[in-house]
Structures are given as structure tokens and as C-alpha cells.
Amino acid sequence: MIAQNPTFPLDGKQVYVLRNDQWSEARLMGWQWSSQDGEKYTVLYLEDNAREEGVSIERIRSLEEMQNAGIETNVYDLNSQAGIEQMLATHNKWREQVGVPPLQWSPRLANYAQEWADKLLRENSFEHRQNSNYGENLAAASGQQLSPERVVNMWGSEVEYYDYATNSCSPGKVCGHYTQVVWEDTQEVGCGMARNENREVWVCNYNPPGNYVGEKPY
């Protein structure tokens, strides 16, 4: 008998794979079945983009299985207080590294950001809101689900392209998301996210805004 469908669908959602005695986030990139070996998957590990082929089904767990077992407590949206706290804490982790005060969460800014995230997803677009009084960071992904922590760390990782001495980014690189995250005068942040089966969009707004031309972030 030939298996018609994989036990774990190739839908882009994260799974967890037992790797070196630890559970690691991964995406399923392909699968095959044989009467001798059963189901085998090709996985892409999110932490280092390494691929592994021939992964047995016994080494794979869904997010729901991990959460039900109490092994994984991460969140992948902002619908709970845990998601909000993770988003805020990750911002403040980056700010602490450069010695600037922590941000406070603003429900007003969160609603403002959610409106824009919904619009961008609905219209399948990706652009900054025009004529806004607030700073803004955007992120988007397809084929995977991001956590609040991963979103902010994507922005924070731009630090490697930022030269504080010259207050500039490396040629051809982007670092403005990072400088907004650590902008000293910013006091509040609020974020929203929207997701469908194909795509997700994250928006954070900042008050007061940062990234003034000619000014250093701190």
C-alpha cells in the first residue's frame, strides 16, 4: 500500500525536529514514502538554514503537539498577552544593549498598526503608511510563521550593517529598522500582525518617531 498524503502537510508552518537531542524549529521542504522506510522528510532548520534529508516521522512534532506537551511555549501572533510581552521584551533587549530606556506598550499604537497590517494583507501590498506621525517598522513572510521575537530580532540583526561613528548603513544594506528599535527618544511601541494561508505582515509603530536624518539614534 502506498501512502497518499504525508502525515505532516507541506504547508509552510513550523514543525519541530529532534536534532542533536534538542528540538529545533524547522520547515518541511519535501517528503517521500517507501514500503521499506516509511515516511522520510527533507527539513530546513530555521536557526541556521541547514537542510537535512531522510528525517523520520518519529523525530518530527507539530507546534500543537509541542505546546500540548508543555515543551514549546512560544507564540506566533499578538492575540495574547504572552505575544505582546514577547514583542515588547525583545524590543527592550536590543535597547538595553545600547543603554537606552525601555519602551512601554501602547494599545493605541497597536490598534493603529493593526489597521495597517490588515490593509497590507488584504491588498497584498507591502509599503509604509504615508503622512504618519509615528515611526514604523514592517516585516512580512510567506511559507512560514514568525514569532514576535523573530520579527524584532530580524530588525535588530541589522546592527551588523550600522556604523555608529558615521551614522550610516553599509553600502547596499538596510539598517533603519534597527535604529528605530533603539532610538533613544522613542518611548512607546504598538504592533499588529495579519496572516492568511499564504502570507503574513507585521507592523510596529513608534512614538515619538525615530530615524531623523542627520541624528544618531542614541
Z-matrix of the N, CA and C atoms (Angstrom, degrees):
N
C 1 1.464
C 2 1.525 1 109.90
N 3 1.315 2 117.06 1 135.83
C 4 1.457 3 121.91 2 -177.64
C 5 1.523 4 109.77 3 -103.49
N 6 1.327 5 116.84 4 131.07
C 7 1.459 6 121.18 5 177.14
C 8 1.524 7 109.60 6 -66.35
N 9 1.328 8 116.39 7 129.82
C 10 1.453 9 120.72 8 -176.55
C 11 1.524 10 112.55 9 -88.49
N 12 1.312 11 116.73 10 -33.31
C 13 1.459 12 121.40 11 -176.98
C 14 1.525 13 109.74 12 -136.54
N 15 1.334 14 116.65 13 145.62
C 16 1.469 15 118.99 14 178.15
C 17 1.519 16 111.16 15 -69.57
N 18 1.303 17 116.50 16 148.63
C 19 1.460 18 120.46 17 175.28
C 20 1.519 19 110.62 18 -61.38
N 21 1.330 20 116.51 19 -40.40
C 22 1.461 21 122.16 20 176.89
C 23 1.527 22 108.14 21 -104.52
N 24 1.335 23 118.66 22 113.80
C 25 1.465 24 120.45 23 -177.66
C 26 1.521 25 112.02 24 -66.59
N 27 1.318 26 115.64 25 148.22
C 28 1.467 27 121.00 26 178.23
C 29 1.523 28 108.56 27 -88.30
N 30 1.345 29 115.74 28 66.46
C 31 1.458 30 121.27 29 -173.83
C 32 1.520 31 113.26 30 -105.03
N 33 1.316 32 117.58 31 7.92
C 34 1.454 33 120.65 32 177.07
C 35 1.511 34 114.94 33 87.39
N 36 1.320 35 117.83 34 -9.25
C 37 1.451 36 119.53 35 -179.50
C 38 1.530 37 110.45 36 -76.23
N 39 1.328 38 114.34 37 150.56
C 40 1.455 39 118.62 38 179.85
C 41 1.521 40 111.59 39 -63.08
N 42 1.302 41 114.78 40 144.76
C 43 1.458 42 122.03 41 165.81
C 44 1.523 43 106.65 42 -126.59
N 45 1.304 44 115.75 43 174.89
C 46 1.462 45 120.68 44 177.78
C 47 1.517 46 108.33 45 -120.58
N 48 1.325 47 115.58 46 133.05
C 49 1.457 48 122.06 47 -176.82
C 50 1.528 49 108.86 48 -121.54
N 51 1.307 50 115.95 49 132.91
C 52 1.463 51 120.80 50 177.56
C 53 1.526 52 108.71 51 -73.53
N 54 1.320 53 114.84 52 113.62
C 55 1.465 54 122.58 53 -173.97
C 56 1.520 55 108.93 54 -133.64
N 57 1.299 56 116.91 55 118.32
C 58 1.471 57 121.07 56 -178.78
C 59 1.528 58 111.52 57 53.08
N 60 1.339 59 114.69 58 43.65
C 61 1.468 60 122.66 59 177.30
C 62 1.522 61 113.39 60 67.33
N 63 1.342 62 117.80 61 16.62
C 64 1.459 63 121.52 62 176.21
C 65 1.524 64 109.11 63 -133.44
N 66 1.332 65 115.89 64 148.68
C 67 1.457 66 120.57 65 177.29
C 68 1.521 67 109.33 66 -83.01
N 69 1.319 68 116.28 67 126.11
C 70 1.463 69 122.11 68 -177.86
C 71 1.524 70 109.81 69 -122.51
N 72 1.340 71 116.06 70 140.69
C 73 1.463 72 120.65 71 175.83
C 74 1.524 73 110.06 72 -67.46
N 75 1.312 74 115.86 73 139.37
C 76 1.460 75 119.89 74 -178.97
C 77 1.521 76 109.85 75 -153.94
N 78 1.327 77 114.84 76 165.90
C 79 1.461 78 122.40 77 171.49
C 80 1.515 79 108.45 78 -117.23
N 81 1.315 80 115.60 79 143.79
C 82 1.460 81 120.68 80 177.39
C 83 1.520 82 109.15 81 -85.36
N 84 1.326 83 116.62 82 124.10
C 85 1.458 84 121.68 83 -176.17
C 86 1.529 85 112.66 84 -103.70
N 87 1.321 86 117.38 85 -16.71
C 88 1.457 87 120.32 86 -179.75
C 89 1.516 88 110.26 87 -179.07
N 90 1.329 89 116.03 88 169.01
C 91 1.460 90 119.26 89 178.90
C 92 1.517 91 109.58 90 -154.35
N 93 1.315 92 114.98 91 160.16
C 94 1.456 93 120.84 92 173.60
C 95 1.522 94 108.69 93 -148.50
N 96 1.326 95 115.24 94 159.17
C 97 1.455 96 120.18 95 -177.66
C 98 1.510 97 109.32 96 -134.55
N 99 1.304 98 115.52 97 139.80
C 100 1.458 99 120.48 98 173.16
C 101 1.515 100 108.52 99 -141.10
N 102 1.320 101 115.88 100 153.88
C 103 1.463 102 119.95 101 -179.78
C 104 1.521 103 111.39 102 -65.52
N 105 1.320 104 115.84 103 -24.32
C 106 1.463 105 119.65 104 -178.47
C 107 1.525 106 112.13 105 -83.47
N 108 1.342 107 116.79 106 -44.26
C 109 1.464 108 120.93 107 -173.05
C 110 1.523 109 114.05 108 -105.98
N 111 1.321 110 118.25 109 -10.88
C 112 1.452 111 120.06 110 -176.24
C 113 1.518 112 111.54 111 72.95
N 114 1.331 113 116.67 112 -149.12
C 115 1.464 114 121.23 113 -178.09
C 116 1.527 115 110.90 114 -81.57
N 117 1.309 116 115.90 115 134.06
C 118 1.459 117 122.71 116 173.90
C 119 1.526 118 108.26 117 -132.76
N 120 1.324 119 115.91 118 138.47
C 121 1.461 120 121.12 119 -175.24
C 122 1.527 121 111.25 120 -119.33
N 123 1.322 122 114.37 121 151.13
C 124 1.463 123 121.39 122 167.09
C 125 1.517 124 107.08 123 -100.75
N 126 1.328 125 117.10 124 126.98
C 127 1.462 126 120.82 125 -175.98
C 128 1.527 127 110.45 126 -122.01
N 129 1.332 128 114.81 127 152.14
C 130 1.461 129 123.04 128 174.24
C 131 1.516 130 107.31 129 -117.66
N 132 1.325 131 117.19 130 116.38
C 133 1.464 132 121.48 131 -179.44
C 134 1.523 133 109.74 132 -77.93
N 135 1.333 134 115.93 133 129.72
C 136 1.461 135 120.27 134 -175.22
C 137 1.519 136 112.48 135 -73.55
N 138 1.321 137 118.23 136 -24.88
C 139 1.461 138 119.90 137 -175.22
C 140 1.519 139 112.85 138 -72.89
N 141 1.333 140 117.80 139 -28.86
C 142 1.467 141 119.07 140 -177.73
C 143 1.529 142 113.79 141 -142.62
N 144 1.348 143 116.37 142 9.34
C 145 1.473 144 122.05 143 178.55
C 146 1.527 145 113.43 144 60.65
N 147 1.315 146 117.23 145 21.35
C 148 1.468 147 120.37 146 176.03
C 149 1.529 148 109.50 147 -79.04
N 150 1.323 149 115.65 148 144.74
C 151 1.460 150 121.60 149 177.32
C 152 1.526 151 109.80 150 -105.94
N 153 1.313 152 114.99 151 146.03
C 154 1.461 153 120.61 152 174.07
C 155 1.519 154 108.38 153 -137.05
N 156 1.308 155 116.52 154 131.86
C 157 1.455 156 121.99 155 178.45
C 158 1.523 157 110.43 156 -104.25
N 159 1.310 158 115.42 157 158.95
C 160 1.457 159 119.96 158 175.59
C 161 1.510 160 114.87 159 72.79
N 162 1.328 161 117.48 160 30.00
C 163 1.464 162 121.33 161 -179.31
C 164 1.530 163 108.98 162 -80.46
N 165 1.306 164 116.68 163 125.18
C 166 1.464 165 120.80 164 -177.87
C 167 1.520 166 110.71 165 -75.86
N 168 1.315 167 115.08 166 154.87
C 169 1.462 168 120.77 167 -177.64
C 170 1.525 169 111.55 168 -63.51
N 171 1.326 170 117.37 169 -25.59
C 172 1.465 171 120.83 170 -179.71
C 173 1.521 172 112.22 171 -65.60
N 174 1.327 173 117.44 172 -20.50
C 175 1.469 174 121.30 173 -178.91
C 176 1.522 175 112.87 174 -92.91
N 177 1.321 176 118.34 175 2.13
C 178 1.462 177 121.49 176 -172.75
C 179 1.523 178 110.02 177 -115.37
N 180 1.331 179 115.84 178 138.61
C 181 1.454 180 122.35 179 174.31
C 182 1.527 181 108.85 180 -135.15
N 183 1.315 182 116.20 181 146.51
C 184 1.465 183 120.64 182 174.36
C 185 1.523 184 109.65 183 -79.39
N 186 1.340 185 116.11 184 164.84
C 187 1.462 186 120.45 185 176.61
C 188 1.523 187 110.27 186 -58.84
N 189 1.335 188 116.36 187 -42.79
C 190 1.459 189 119.80 188 -178.70
C 191 1.524 190 111.22 189 -61.66
N 192 1.319 191 116.79 190 -41.29
C 193 1.466 192 120.16 191 178.31
C 194 1.521 193 111.14 192 -63.88
N 195 1.315 194 116.34 193 -40.21
C 196 1.463 195 120.14 194 -179.87
C 197 1.526 196 111.31 195 -66.98
N 198 1.338 197 116.04 196 -41.16
C 199 1.459 198 119.66 197 179.75
C 200 1.526 199 111.01 198 -68.22
N 201 1.330 200 116.68 199 -41.28
C 202 1.464 201 119.99 200 179.75
C 203 1.521 202 111.57 201 -64.24
N 204 1.326 203 115.78 202 -30.54
C 205 1.465 204 120.00 203 178.97
C 206 1.524 205 112.45 204 -84.46
N 207 1.332 206 116.46 205 -4.57
C 208 1.455 207 120.31 206 -179.68
C 209 1.509 208 114.19 207 75.13
N 210 1.338 209 116.87 208 14.87
C 211 1.467 210 120.72 209 -179.05
C 212 1.520 211 110.91 210 -86.37
N 213 1.325 212 116.40 211 -37.35
C 214 1.464 213 121.35 212 -178.37
C 215 1.518 214 109.49 213 -117.26
N 216 1.314 215 116.11 214 126.15
C 217 1.461 216 120.95 215 -179.29
C 218 1.519 217 111.83 216 -117.71
N 219 1.331 218 117.12 217 9.38
C 220 1.457 219 119.93 218 -178.99
C 221 1.524 220 110.48 219 -67.97
N 222 1.317 221 116.12 220 159.77
C 223 1.459 222 122.47 221 178.09
C 224 1.520 223 108.36 222 -123.31
N 225 1.324 224 115.86 223 157.17
C 226 1.456 225 120.56 224 -174.13
C 227 1.523 226 111.96 225 -128.86
N 228 1.325 227 116.56 226 24.59
C 229 1.458 228 120.78 227 176.50
C 230 1.523 229 108.12 228 -160.13
N 231 1.320 230 115.59 229 -173.21
C 232 1.463 231 121.13 230 -179.63
C 233 1.525 232 110.89 231 -117.04
N 234 1.328 233 116.43 232 25.82
C 235 1.456 234 121.02 233 -176.69
C 236 1.523 235 113.16 234 -84.39
N 237 1.305 236 116.83 235 -4.33
C 238 1.457 237 120.54 236 -179.48
C 239 1.520 238 109.55 237 -129.54
N 240 1.317 239 115.36 238 163.37
C 241 1.455 240 119.98 239 176.62
C 242 1.517 241 110.68 240 -63.04
N 243 1.336 242 116.63 241 -31.47
C 244 1.465 243 120.20 242 178.74
C 245 1.523 244 111.04 243 -62.89
N 246 1.332 245 116.95 244 -40.02
C 247 1.458 246 120.28 245 178.35
C 248 1.516 247 112.04 246 -66.38
N 249 1.328 248 116.07 247 -42.21
C 250 1.465 249 120.85 248 178.31
C 251 1.527 250 110.36 249 -63.04
N 252 1.325 251 115.97 250 -45.66
C 253 1.466 252 119.78 251 -179.15
C 254 1.521 253 111.17 252 -63.44
N 255 1.337 254 117.37 253 -36.94
C 256 1.457 255 119.82 254 178.44
C 257 1.527 256 110.91 255 -66.89
N 258 1.320 257 116.63 256 -41.86
C 259 1.461 258 120.69 257 178.88
C 260 1.523 259 110.81 258 -61.72
N 261 1.326 260 116.85 259 -45.92
C 262 1.458 261 121.07 260 -178.84
C 263 1.524 262 111.22 261 -68.41
N 264 1.323 263 116.90 262 -44.26
C 265 1.464 264 120.41 263 -177.87
C 266 1.522 265 111.43 264 -62.88
N 267 1.329 266 117.15 265 -37.11
C 268 1.463 267 119.13 266 -178.97
C 269 1.519 268 110.68 267 -71.02
N 270 1.324 269 117.65 268 -38.55
C 271 1.465 270 119.73 269 171.87
C 272 1.528 271 110.25 270 -55.66
N 273 1.326 272 115.47 271 -48.67
C 274 1.463 273 119.23 272 -174.10
C 275 1.523 274 112.73 273 -71.78
N 276 1.320 275 117.48 274 -23.54
C 277 1.461 276 120.33 275 173.81
C 278 1.527 277 109.90 276 -62.89
N 279 1.331 278 116.37 277 -45.89
C 280 1.467 279 120.02 278 178.72
C 281 1.522 280 111.34 279 -66.76
N 282 1.315 281 117.67 280 -36.58
C 283 1.460 282 120.83 281 179.74
C 284 1.531 283 110.88 282 -68.89
N 285 1.314 284 116.39 283 -38.11
C 286 1.464 285 120.09 284 179.34
C 287 1.523 286 111.26 285 -61.77
N 288 1.321 287 116.80 286 -33.07
C 289 1.462 288 120.41 287 -178.73
C 290 1.524 289 112.51 288 -62.20
N 291 1.336 290 117.28 289 -26.81
C 292 1.468 291 120.02 290 -179.83
C 293 1.524 292 111.57 291 -110.92
N 294 1.331 293 117.10 292 7.70
C 295 1.451 294 120.81 293 172.17
C 296 1.508 295 116.09 294 76.23
N 297 1.338 296 117.80 295 30.35
C 298 1.468 297 119.85 296 177.06
C 299 1.525 298 108.99 297 -106.90
N 300 1.343 299 117.52 298 155.90
C 301 1.470 300 120.81 299 -174.59
C 302 1.529 301 112.58 300 -62.56
N 303 1.325 302 116.95 301 152.90
C 304 1.467 303 120.63 302 178.99
C 305 1.527 304 111.97 303 -70.17
N 306 1.310 305 115.32 304 154.56
C 307 1.459 306 121.68 305 175.53
C 308 1.524 307 110.14 306 -85.07
N 309 1.321 308 115.58 307 157.48
C 310 1.454 309 122.86 308 170.89
C 311 1.528 310 108.85 309 -108.06
N 312 1.320 311 116.79 310 149.18
C 313 1.463 312 121.04 311 178.22
C 314 1.524 313 110.11 312 -80.55
N 315 1.324 314 116.77 313 134.46
C 316 1.457 315 122.35 314 -179.96
C 317 1.526 316 109.76 315 -116.19
N 318 1.339 317 119.32 316 110.36
C 319 1.468 318 120.91 317 175.02
C 320 1.526 319 112.20 318 -58.72
N 321 1.324 320 116.62 319 -33.02
C 322 1.469 321 120.15 320 179.14
C 323 1.525 322 110.34 321 -64.27
N 324 1.328 323 116.80 322 -46.46
C 325 1.463 324 119.95 323 177.60
C 326 1.525 325 111.17 324 -67.23
N 327 1.335 326 116.85 325 -33.70
C 328 1.465 327 119.93 326 178.67
C 329 1.527 328 110.76 327 -63.46
N 330 1.319 329 117.21 328 -41.77
C 331 1.467 330 120.29 329 177.03
C 332 1.523 331 110.97 330 -64.72
N 333 1.316 332 115.44 331 -40.48
C 334 1.470 333 121.43 332 178.49
C 335 1.528 334 110.22 333 -61.86
N 336 1.323 335 116.24 334 -44.17
C 337 1.465 336 120.95 335 179.53
C 338 1.525 337 111.29 336 -67.85
N 339 1.334 338 116.47 337 -37.92
C 340 1.466 339 119.94 338 -179.31
C 341 1.525 340 111.41 339 -63.76
N 342 1.310 341 116.90 340 -39.29
C 343 1.467 342 120.62 341 177.61
C 344 1.523 343 110.89 342 -57.66
N 345 1.329 344 116.21 343 -42.41
C 346 1.465 345 119.88 344 -177.51
C 347 1.527 346 110.91 345 -74.09
N 348 1.324 347 116.91 346 -38.24
C 349 1.467 348 119.79 347 177.22
C 350 1.525 349 110.64 348 -61.40
N 351 1.318 350 116.66 349 -43.31
C 352 1.466 351 120.61 350 178.44
C 353 1.523 352 111.19 351 -61.19
N 354 1.321 353 116.44 352 -42.07
C 355 1.464 354 120.86 353 -179.38
C 356 1.532 355 110.89 354 -65.64
N 357 1.325 356 116.85 355 -44.79
C 358 1.465 357 120.07 356 -179.40
C 359 1.525 358 111.47 357 -62.86
N 360 1.328 359 116.65 358 -39.90
C 361 1.461 360 118.97 359 178.68
C 362 1.523 361 110.49 360 -68.83
N 363 1.311 362 116.71 361 -44.52
C 364 1.467 363 121.48 362 -177.85
C 365 1.519 364 111.59 363 -61.13
N 366 1.336 365 116.22 364 -39.69
C 367 1.460 366 121.07 365 -176.38
C 368 1.525 367 112.68 366 -95.12
N 369 1.342 368 116.04 367 3.46
C 370 1.468 369 121.38 368 -179.58
C 371 1.525 370 111.03 369 51.55
N 372 1.333 371 115.42 370 47.92
C 373 1.464 372 121.08 371 -179.62
C 374 1.516 373 109.19 372 -125.81
N 375 1.324 374 115.34 373 173.80
C 376 1.464 375 120.31 374 -178.24
C 377 1.512 376 107.46 375 -154.81
N 378 1.325 377 116.59 376 93.42
C 379 1.456 378 121.59 377 -177.41
C 380 1.518 379 109.37 378 -155.24
N 381 1.330 380 114.77 379 157.58
C 382 1.457 381 119.40 380 178.41
C 383 1.522 382 110.93 381 -74.12
N 384 1.333 383 114.59 382 149.75
C 385 1.459 384 120.41 383 174.27
C 386 1.528 385 108.69 384 -68.58
N 387 1.308 386 116.46 385 133.99
C 388 1.457 387 121.37 386 -179.00
C 389 1.528 388 110.73 387 -84.57
N 390 1.335 389 115.53 388 149.42
C 391 1.467 390 122.85 389 173.86
C 392 1.532 391 112.30 390 56.39
N 393 1.321 392 115.83 391 39.23
C 394 1.458 393 120.35 392 178.33
C 395 1.521 394 109.94 393 -91.29
N 396 1.314 395 115.52 394 150.23
C 397 1.460 396 120.86 395 176.88
C 398 1.523 397 112.32 396 -89.33
N 399 1.328 398 116.61 397 2.23
C 400 1.456 399 120.67 398 -174.30
C 401 1.527 400 111.29 399 -122.10
N 402 1.332 401 115.14 400 156.28
C 403 1.450 402 119.51 401 169.57
C 404 1.522 403 109.58 402 -70.39
N 405 1.333 404 115.85 403 159.65
C 406 1.465 405 118.31 404 -176.01
C 407 1.523 406 111.21 405 -150.68
N 408 1.317 407 116.32 406 132.24
C 409 1.460 408 123.51 407 170.20
C 410 1.519 409 108.95 408 -117.89
N 411 1.323 410 116.17 409 140.02
C 412 1.458 411 122.34 410 179.81
C 413 1.524 412 110.23 411 -122.87
N 414 1.310 413 115.28 412 150.15
C 415 1.464 414 121.78 413 171.20
C 416 1.517 415 108.01 414 -148.09
N 417 1.318 416 116.05 415 149.83
C 418 1.462 417 120.71 416 178.03
C 419 1.516 418 109.02 417 -145.84
N 420 1.306 419 115.67 418 156.51
C 421 1.463 420 120.80 419 178.25
C 422 1.511 421 108.93 420 -153.08
N 423 1.306 422 115.86 421 152.32
C 424 1.458 423 122.23 422 172.13
C 425 1.519 424 107.96 423 -133.36
N 426 1.305 425 116.12 424 146.60
C 427 1.454 426 119.79 425 179.49
C 428 1.506 427 114.82 426 76.00
N 429 1.326 428 117.95 427 11.43
C 430 1.461 429 120.67 428 177.26
C 431 1.511 430 108.67 429 -161.48
N 432 1.315 431 116.22 430 165.18
C 433 1.452 432 122.17 431 174.89
C 434 1.522 433 108.48 432 -113.32
N 435 1.327 434 115.87 433 129.78
C 436 1.454 435 121.40 434 178.24
C 437 1.519 436 109.82 435 -95.91
N 438 1.316 437 115.60 436 150.14
C 439 1.461 438 121.34 437 170.41
C 440 1.523 439 107.87 438 -96.46
N 441 1.338 440 118.39 439 159.82
C 442 1.464 441 119.60 440 175.46
C 443 1.526 442 112.39 441 -54.07
N 444 1.317 443 116.60 442 -40.09
C 445 1.462 444 120.34 443 179.81
C 446 1.523 445 111.33 444 -61.27
N 447 1.324 446 117.41 445 -45.16
C 448 1.463 447 120.28 446 -178.85
C 449 1.519 448 111.21 447 -65.43
N 450 1.327 449 117.26 448 -37.03
C 451 1.466 450 120.35 449 178.96
C 452 1.522 451 110.19 450 -60.28
N 453 1.330 452 116.86 451 -51.81
C 454 1.467 453 119.96 452 -177.33
C 455 1.524 454 110.72 453 -67.25
N 456 1.316 455 117.19 454 -36.85
C 457 1.466 456 119.09 455 178.68
C 458 1.522 457 111.95 456 -67.84
N 459 1.326 458 117.91 457 -29.34
C 460 1.465 459 120.35 458 172.48
C 461 1.522 460 109.96 459 -60.32
N 462 1.327 461 115.99 460 -44.74
C 463 1.470 462 119.89 461 178.30
C 464 1.526 463 110.41 462 -68.41
N 465 1.318 464 116.52 463 -45.02
C 466 1.458 465 119.95 464 -177.93
C 467 1.517 466 113.51 465 -63.41
N 468 1.323 467 116.59 466 -30.73
C 469 1.465 468 119.82 467 -177.92
C 470 1.523 469 112.54 468 -65.67
N 471 1.340 470 116.67 469 -13.55
C 472 1.468 471 119.52 470 176.42
C 473 1.523 472 112.02 471 -67.15
N 474 1.336 473 117.98 472 -7.55
C 475 1.461 474 121.00 473 178.66
C 476 1.522 475 110.99 474 -55.25
N 477 1.325 476 117.41 475 -30.87
C 478 1.467 477 119.59 476 -179.07
C 479 1.523 478 112.00 477 -66.71
N 480 1.326 479 117.21 478 -16.55
C 481 1.464 480 120.54 479 179.19
C 482 1.523 481 112.52 480 -102.28
N 483 1.339 482 116.95 481 2.08
C 484 1.464 483 120.32 482 -176.30
C 485 1.519 484 110.55 483 -103.63
N 486 1.327 485 116.62 484 128.35
C 487 1.465 486 123.66 485 176.77
C 488 1.520 487 107.74 486 -106.58
N 489 1.341 488 116.21 487 108.24
C 490 1.464 489 119.50 488 -176.95
C 491 1.522 490 111.46 489 -65.61
N 492 1.324 491 117.37 490 -36.78
C 493 1.470 492 121.02 491 -176.82
C 494 1.521 493 111.36 492 -59.81
N 495 1.324 494 116.13 493 -41.81
C 496 1.470 495 120.04 494 -178.97
C 497 1.522 496 112.05 495 -99.62
N 498 1.342 497 116.17 496 -4.09
C 499 1.467 498 121.72 497 -177.28
C 500 1.527 499 110.95 498 50.76
N 501 1.335 500 115.21 499 51.16
C 502 1.463 501 119.49 500 -177.03
C 503 1.528 502 110.07 501 -146.46
N 504 1.322 503 114.75 502 161.94
C 505 1.461 504 121.51 503 176.52
C 506 1.523 505 109.58 504 -91.07
N 507 1.312 506 116.24 505 156.41
C 508 1.461 507 120.47 506 173.04
C 509 1.520 508 109.19 507 -60.65
N 510 1.326 509 117.84 508 147.62
C 511 1.467 510 120.73 509 -179.31
C 512 1.526 511 111.68 510 -53.99
N 513 1.309 512 114.96 511 129.12
C 514 1.450 513 120.54 512 177.85
C 515 1.517 514 115.07 513 78.04
N 516 1.330 515 116.89 514 5.01
C 517 1.459 516 120.79 515 -178.30
C 518 1.530 517 110.83 516 -114.09
N 519 1.329 518 115.40 517 161.96
C 520 1.461 519 122.85 518 178.90
C 521 1.524 520 108.85 519 -110.78
N 522 1.323 521 116.89 520 135.54
C 523 1.466 522 119.33 521 176.39
C 524 1.524 523 112.23 522 -141.28
N 525 1.324 524 117.43 523 6.91
C 526 1.460 525 120.94 524 -177.18
C 527 1.516 526 114.48 525 -69.36
N 528 1.335 527 117.11 526 -26.89
C 529 1.460 528 118.37 527 175.51
C 530 1.528 529 109.83 528 -64.54
N 531 1.331 530 115.59 529 -42.85
C 532 1.463 531 120.16 530 179.10
C 533 1.520 532 111.38 531 -62.46
N 534 1.334 533 117.18 532 -47.74
C 535 1.464 534 119.03 533 -176.29
C 536 1.528 535 111.41 534 -64.22
N 537 1.341 536 118.03 535 -31.68
C 538 1.459 537 118.78 536 175.46
C 539 1.525 538 111.04 537 -68.87
N 540 1.316 539 117.23 538 -39.78
C 541 1.466 540 120.35 539 179.21
C 542 1.526 541 110.92 540 -58.36
N 543 1.338 542 117.58 541 -39.22
C 544 1.470 543 120.72 542 -174.87
C 545 1.528 544 112.74 543 -102.90
N 546 1.330 545 118.55 544 11.14
C 547 1.466 546 120.75 545 -178.21
C 548 1.524 547 109.86 546 -61.85
N 549 1.323 548 116.06 547 120.31
C 550 1.466 549 120.80 548 -169.65
C 551 1.517 550 113.04 549 -62.11
N 552 1.324 551 118.31 550 -40.34
C 553 1.460 552 121.16 551 -174.87
C 554 1.525 553 113.41 552 -76.21
N 555 1.321 554 117.96 553 -14.15
C 556 1.461 555 120.23 554 177.32
C 557 1.525 556 109.46 555 -69.61
N 558 1.323 557 115.95 556 135.05
C 559 1.461 558 120.95 557 -176.04
C 560 1.528 559 113.74 558 -116.37
N 561 1.345 560 116.65 559 -26.95
C 562 1.458 561 120.67 560 -174.35
C 563 1.523 562 110.98 561 -129.56
N 564 1.322 563 115.14 562 150.45
C 565 1.460 564 121.32 563 172.87
C 566 1.523 565 108.41 564 -139.37
N 567 1.310 566 115.44 565 147.44
C 568 1.463 567 122.20 566 172.71
C 569 1.509 568 108.20 567 -147.33
N 570 1.316 569 117.73 568 138.66
C 571 1.463 570 121.20 569 -172.39
C 572 1.520 571 111.07 570 -132.86
N 573 1.326 572 114.69 571 156.69
C 574 1.454 573 121.93 572 174.62
C 575 1.510 574 109.88 573 -140.41
N 576 1.310 575 116.74 574 160.10
C 577 1.465 576 120.71 575 175.67
C 578 1.520 577 109.23 576 -146.15
N 579 1.326 578 114.97 577 149.21
C 580 1.460 579 121.72 578 177.58
C 581 1.517 580 108.06 579 -134.93
N 582 1.323 581 116.16 580 141.85
C 583 1.466 582 120.25 581 -174.27
C 584 1.525 583 109.80 582 -143.94
N 585 1.328 584 115.49 583 140.41
C 586 1.460 585 120.80 584 166.96
C 587 1.522 586 108.39 585 -126.85
N 588 1.321 587 117.67 586 -166.92
C 589 1.460 588 119.51 587 -174.63
C 590 1.520 589 112.99 588 -70.85
N 591 1.342 590 117.38 589 -13.88
C 592 1.460 591 120.65 590 -175.65
C 593 1.522 592 114.68 591 -113.20
N 594 1.320 593 117.59 592 -22.52
C 595 1.465 594 119.08 593 -165.93
C 596 1.522 595 109.95 594 -157.37
N 597 1.337 596 115.43 595 156.28
C 598 1.452 597 119.76 596 171.77
C 599 1.516 598 110.01 597 -141.38
N 600 1.336 599 115.32 598 150.20
C 601 1.461 600 122.62 599 -178.03
C 602 1.526 601 108.53 600 -131.09
N 603 1.328 602 115.55 601 135.04
C 604 1.463 603 122.43 602 177.22
C 605 1.521 604 108.76 603 -119.35
N 606 1.330 605 116.23 604 137.99
C 607 1.461 606 122.50 605 179.34
C 608 1.522 607 108.49 606 -133.72
N 609 1.326 608 117.19 607 130.64
C 610 1.462 609 121.89 608 170.19
C 611 1.523 610 108.63 609 -122.67
N 612 1.326 611 116.02 610 135.66
C 613 1.462 612 121.64 611 175.50
C 614 1.519 613 110.03 612 -115.78
N 615 1.335 614 115.21 613 148.06
C 616 1.462 615 122.36 614 -170.11
C 617 1.522 616 110.63 615 -129.52
N 618 1.330 617 115.23 616 138.64
C 619 1.458 618 121.74 617 179.18
C 620 1.532 619 109.64 618 -138.94
N 621 1.351 620 116.88 619 130.10
C 622 1.469 621 127.66 620 -13.13
C 623 1.534 622 110.81 621 -62.53
N 624 1.321 623 117.28 622 156.73
C 625 1.465 624 119.81 623 -179.33
C 626 1.516 625 112.02 624 -69.07
N 627 1.325 626 115.35 625 159.45
C 628 1.456 627 121.28 626 175.86
C 629 1.508 628 111.41 627 -114.53
N 630 1.332 629 114.16 628 -160.86
C 631 1.469 630 122.03 629 177.07
C 632 1.526 631 113.22 630 60.68
N 633 1.332 632 115.74 631 43.63
C 634 1.465 633 119.30 632 172.55
C 635 1.525 634 108.96 633 -76.78
N 636 1.301 635 115.49 634 132.79
C 637 1.464 636 121.14 635 -177.22
C 638 1.525 637 109.85 636 -59.25
N 639 1.324 638 115.87 637 130.82
C 640 1.458 639 121.12 638 177.33
C 641 1.509 640 114.70 639 87.24
N 642 1.342 641 117.91 640 -7.07
C 643 1.463 642 121.27 641 179.77
C 644 1.525 643 110.38 642 -107.10
N 645 1.328 644 115.50 643 142.67
C 646 1.460 645 120.12 644 174.73
C 647 1.532 646 109.57 645 -82.42
N 648 1.322 647 116.96 646 153.43
C 649 1.469 648 119.05 647 -176.26
C 650 1.522 649 113.83 648 -68.21
N 651 1.337 650 117.64 649 -25.05
C 652 1.467 651 121.12 650 -179.75
C 653 1.512 652 109.45 651 -157.32
